[in-house]
Amino acid sequence: MTPPSAQPTLAADPPKLQGGQITALMLALLAAVFAFQLNASMLSPALVVMEQELSATSAQIGLTQTAFFTAAALFSLFLPRWADLIGRRKVLVGMMAVLFLGCIVAALAPNVTVLFIGRVIQGIAGPTVPMCLIMLRVQVPNDKQYALLMGIITSINGGIGGVDALAGGWLADNLGFRSIFWVMSVVAIIALLAVQFGTRESTAVEVHPMDWKGVLPIVIALASALIAFNEAGKLAAANWLLVIGLLVLAVVAFIVFWKIESTVKHPLVSTYYMKQRRTWALLITTLLTMTGVFAVMNGLIPNLGQNVDVGAGISADTVSWWTLTPYALAGLVMGPIAGTLAGKFGYKLVLQVGLIGTAIGLGFAIFVVGNPGPISLLLISLFVGVTYAGISNIMLNGMGIVLSPADNPGYLPGMNAAAFNLGAGLSFAILFAVFTFFADTDAALGFRAGMGTGAVILLLAFLTSFLIPRPESLSDAVGEEAATIEN
């Protein structure tokens, strides 16, 4: 397929939006990100309460969480592209409405089955962050101003400074888990109104019919891979025949997707773009980054904190204060700074600094295994919170926007969001498998092996990041061109 014709470029230094315009826009987009993020993180400390109130097992409640994140990944594949074609504000408002509906279903759930359905409905809002970043780029053409504001929005994606989880725990303990969903529903309605009245409608430059034929096989491919990795994470209890079968199905579905995209007139994403480094290099880097760090910071480090033999022996109800909360806070504070640095030095360089820093942080974590104190874990969490949550995560999200082609700005952010989710699943499957294998012999060796594997994968991500093109080297990237038609 031949490349699309280049679009007229923006001025070298477009004007900045003024205070009033920025305030309304940012409040609207932040409200949407808040609404989705609460659904992703506010329930974490309430899982035990949910088991008790619904008379369910931990496995059943865990499955509802998996359902939410799986739905989020799947809908991220195509909703941003559909929004390019029918209107981004329209789709984001619709996503907030569906999110509200899912919250109501979950709040009224009489059993775990209805809760599962509610969580799937909530997951439809999965591409909220990439959608907000695309809409931000539409209204903020100035590169430096966009980079700063992008950093602010994306920093919330890793958790609202840990306050969301703390609030969820308090609500669950005092008012029951249903109160969390009622709070979420109120925030979703506020976000819906804010987006409707605080943003402008926009579409891609070229508007074509949606490629629904291509949607089905790519959704099947990703769903099969996600379920396979979730099953593999059960290790000895896993059905490995099912894992192999699902992975084969994923490969076959992707081959079908490639053939469809090679023949349809207006593909979801053309094979021309899929062959470019802007696509595969970014997706591989995102996948490797998440695989290397996610299970370490969300599993191994908290587990090390609670371990009484080779860890700090911190109680389960306070370990988050030393690990997850400072990690999220550091990312929240660093996000806007990283955005500013990206506007000055470039996304790629800042990303690479973050990746190397995160690998160093995991190396320090390996060093303290065996005799870690709460302060050591706090320092590790703060450092990796800065380098990953505050830098690497921000840059990977941002590059998904600025590297997108002008005629199809939604495909790369959507596929990048799917790569984040796939990497999270791979992280727990791979790193915990390594940890368990070695921990059977020596607990300290298990932690070191798991973290060391994560550090090696992060170094691979650093190497693949050199293959990602700079936005300014692409004549059709939205980082350099007018990517929308505004109404």
N, C-alpha and C positions, 0 to 999 in steps of 0.2 A: 504494500500500500504506500502510495506517495504521501509525503508530509503535507499537512495543511499549509495554505499560504500564510505568510506572516501578517500579523495585524499591525496597525499603526502604533508606534511606540509612544509612551508617555514622555512628558518633558523630563529633562535630566534631573530636575529637582522640583517635583510638584509641590504646591503649597500645602502647609499644614492646616488641619482642621482647628477651629477655634474652640475655646473652653466649653461653651454651651453645647455645641454639636458633639464634642467628644464625650461630655458627661452623659447625655441622653443615650448615646450609642453604647458606651461602656456599661452603664447600669443595666441596659436591656440584655446585652450579651453575657454579662456576669451573672445576671439572674438566671438565665438559661443554664449556664454551666453549674451554678450552685444547685439548681433543681435536679440535674442529672447526677452530680457528684454525691449528693446526699443519698441517692438510691444505691450508689456503688459502695459507699463506705460507712454510712450511719448504722447499718445493721450488724456490723462485725461484732461489737460487744454484746449484742442482744440474741445471739444464736441459741445460747443455752435456755434463755427465757422462752424463746419461740418453741423449743423442744417441749418444755414443760406445759405451756399453755395450749399447744396443739396435740399433746400426747403423741409426739413423733420421735423418731430416732435421730441421732446426729447425722447419720448418712442421708436421711430424707431431707433434713433441713439443708445440708450441704448441697444436695442435688438442686434445690431451689436457687441457691446462689450460683451454681454452675449454669443453670438455665438462663439466668439474667445475663451473665457475661457472654454466654454463647450467642444469645439473641442479639446482644449489643454488637458483637463482632460480625454477625451475618448481615444485619441491616446496614452496617457501615459500608458494606461492599457496594451498595447501589443507591441508597437514599441521597447521598451528596450529588451523584450524577443526575438523578431524577430531579433534584432541586435546581440544578443548572438549567434544566429544560422547562420546568413549569413555574419556577419562582422560589427562591431560597427562603424568603420570609414566610411564604405560604407553607412550605414544608416544615420549617422549624416551629411555626405556630401549631401545625398539626401534630408534630412530635411532642410538644408540651401538653397538648390536649390528650393524646394517648397516654403520656406519662401520668397525667392526673387520673385517668380512668384506671390504669394499672394500680395506682396507689389505693384507690377506693376498693377495688377488687381484693387486694391484699389485706387491707384494714378490716374488711368484713369477712375474710376467709374463715369458714367454720372448720376447715381441715387443711392438711398439708397439700392436698391435690389442688384446691382452689388457690392456695398461696402460690403454688408452682405456676399456675396460669397467670396470676397477677404479676409475678416476677418476669415471665416471658413478655407480657404486654409492656411492662416498664422498659425492658431491654430494647424495644423498638426505637427508643430515644438514644441508642448507642452512639451515633455519629454527631452528637450535639457539639462537642468541642471542635472537630474539623469544620463543621458547618459554620460555627461562630467565627472561626478564623478566616474562612473564605469571605463571609459577610463583612468582617472587619477590613479585609484587604480591599474590598469593593469601595468602601467609603473612606479609606485612609490610604491614598496612593503614595504618600511620602514614605520612603523606605525606612528612615530612622524613626519616625514617629510610629509607623506600623510595628517595627521590631520591638519597641518599648511596650506598646499596648498588647502585642501578641504575648510577650513574656508575662504580663500581668494575668491575662486570661488563662494561659496554659499552666501557670504555677498552681492554680486551684485544682487542676486535673489530678494531682497526686494526693489530694486530701486537703481539707480546709484547715490547715495548720494543726490537725489533730482534734480540733474543737468538735467536728462533726461526730467522730467516734465517741468522744467523751459525753456529748449531749445525748447520743443514742443510748449509751450505757445508763445514764441518769434516767431518761424517759422509760426505758425498759424496766428498770428496778422499781421505779415509783408509780408508773402509770400503765405498765404492760407494753408488750411489743407493738400492739395496734396503734398506740399513740404516736409511734415513730412514723407510721405510714400516713396518719392524719396530718402531721406536720409537713411531711413530704408533699402531700396533696395541696396544702395551702401555698407552699413555695412554688409548685408547678403552675398554679393559677396566676400567681403574681408574675412568674416568668412569661407565661402566655401573653398577658396584657402588656408587659414591658416590651416584648419583641414586636408585638403588633403595632404599638404606637411609638416605639423608640428607634426603629430601624426602617430603611428603605427597601423596597422590593428590587430584585435584580435577577438576571438570568445570564447564561453564557452568551457570548457574541453570536455563535451559531446555534440555533435551536432546531433539533430534529426529533423524530419520534423516539421514544425510549426503547432500548434493546432488551425487551423482556426475555427473548430467547436466550440471550447470553447470561441473564441473571440466574436462572435455575441451575445450570451446571456449576457455576462458580460458587454458589451457595452450598450445593451438595458437596463440592470438593472441600471447602473450608469446614463445614459442619462435620464431615467424616474425619478430617484431621484433628479437629478439636476434641471430638468424642474419643478418638483413638488415644490421644495423649492423656486425656483424663483417666481413661481406663488403665493405661500403662503406669500412671502414677500410683496405682494400687499395689504395684510391685508383685509380691508373692501371691496376692489375692486376685491379680488381674487375669482376665481371660485373653491370653495372648493370641489365640486363634482369631478372636474378634478384633483385636488390635491390628493384626496383619490384614484381615479382610477389609477393615475400614480404610487403612492406608492405601490398599490396592484400589478401592472405590474412589478415594480422593484423587489418585493419579489418573484414573480413567475419566473421571468427571472433568478434570482440568484439561485433558487432551480434547474432550468434546468441546469444552469452552473455547479452546484455542482455534479449533476448526470452525466453530460458529463465528467467532470474531474475525476470522480470515475471509469470510464470505458475505456477511450481512453488510448492507449499505451504510448503516450508521451504528457501528458497534459500541457496546458499553465502554470498552477500551480497545483501541486498535492494536493489532499485533506490531504495528510500526512503533508505537509508544512502549509496548511491553519489551521490545528488544533493546530499547535505549537504556543507557546507564542511569538516567534520571529515575527510572522505574525500578529495575532489578537491583541496582546498587543500593539505593535508599532502603528498599524493603528488606534486603539481606542484612544491612547494618542495623535496622530497627529490630529485626527478629533476633539477631545475635546479642544485641544490647540487652533486650528484655530477658532473653534466656540466661544471660550471665549474671544479672543483678537481682531480678525480681524475687526469686525464691530465697536468696540470701537475706535480703532486707525484710521480707515479709514472713520468713519462716525460720531460717537457720540462726539469725542473730537473736530474735526473741527466744528461740529455744535454748540457745547458749546462755542467755541471761537467766533462764529458769533452772538450768541444769545445776545440780548441787555437787556433782563430782568434778567436772572440768569447766564449769561455768560460774556465774556469779551468785547463783542460788536466790535470785530475786523472785518474790511471790508473783503468781499469775495476775493478780489484780493491780500490781504496780509496775510490771515489766514494761508496759507500753509507755510509761512516763520517761523511761530511760532509753527507749529505742524508737518506737514508731512515731510518737509525738514530736520529739526533736527532729527526726528525719523529715516529717511533713512540714514542720515550721521552717526548717532551713531551706527547703525547696520553695516554700511560699515567699520567703524574704529574697532569695536569690533570683527568682524568676524574672522580675523586672530589670534587675542588674544585667542578667544574661542577655535579655532582649536588647538592652542598650549597647552592650558589647558587640552583639551580632550586627547591629546597624552600623557600627564603626569598623569592625575588623572582618566581618563576614560570618555567615552561619557555619560554614564548614570548619574553619579554624577553631571557633569557639566550641563546636561539637567535639572536635578531636582533643581539645584540652580537657573537656568534661569526661571523655571516655578514659583517657590515661589517668586522670585523677580518681575515677571510680575504681579502676583496677588497682591503683595504689592503696585506696581505702580498704579493699578486700584483702590486700596483702597484709596490711596492719592488723586486720581482724584475725587472719591466720596466725600472726605472731602472738596475739594475746590469748589464744585458746589454751586452756590449761590453768590459767591464773588471771582471768579477767575480773575486774571490779566494775561496779556500776559506772564509775567515771570513764573507764576505758570504753565501755559500750556506748556511753553518751557521746564521747568524742568521735567514735566511728560513725554513729548515726548522724551526727551533725555534718561530718566531713562528706559522707556519701550523699546526704541530703542536699548538700551544696553542689557536688559534682554530677550526681545523676538527676535527682528530682528537680534541681534548680538550673542545671545547664544542659545535660545530654537529652533529657526528656523534652525540654523546651525546644532545643534546636531540631530534634527529629520531627516534632510536630510542625514547627515553622517551615522546615525544608519541604515538607509535604505540600505546603501551600505555594511557596515561591518557585518551586521547580515545576509546578503543573503547567501544561500547555494552555494557551489562551482559549482554544476552541473546546477544551474539555477539562476545566479546572477542578471538577469534583472527583474524578476517578482516583488520582494519586492520594489525596487525603483519606479517602475511603479505604483504599487498599492498605495504606499505612496504618490506619486504625486497626484493621484486621491483623496486620503483622504484630502490632503491640499485644493484642489478645492471644494470638497464636504463640508468641514468645513467652507470655506469662504461663500458659499451659505447659509448654516445653520445659520451662525453667523448673517447675515443680517435679515434672516427670524425670528429668535428667539429674538435676542436682540432688534431689532427695534419694534417687536411686543410688547415686554414688555415695552419699552420706550413709545410707542404710547398709550398703555392702561393706564399708570399712568400719562402721560403728559396731558391727557385730563382734569385731575383734578388739577394737579400742575406740571408745567414745570420742576422745580428743582427735584421733586420726580421722574419724568420720567427719567431724566438723571441718578439719583442715582440708580434707579431700574435696568436700562439697564446695567450700569457699574457693579453693585453688582451681577447681574446674570452672567455676564462675569467672575467676580472674582471667584464665586462659581464653575463655569464650569472649570476654570483653576485649582482650587484645586482638582477637580475630575481627571483632567489630571495628576496632581502630584501624586495622589494615584495610578492610573493605570500604571504610569511609573515604579513603583516598580515591576511590573509583567514582564517587558521587560528583557530578559536574557542579561547578559554581553557577548560580542562577544567571549571572550576567553573561555567561558563555552561551546561553540558549536564547536565540532571537525571539522565541515564542513563549517564554516563561512568563507567568503572571507577575513574577517579581519585577519584570521589566516592561510589561505591556498592559494595556487596558484589557481586562479580562471579562468585562461585563457590560451590559446595557442597563443603565439605571432608569427607572421610571420616576 
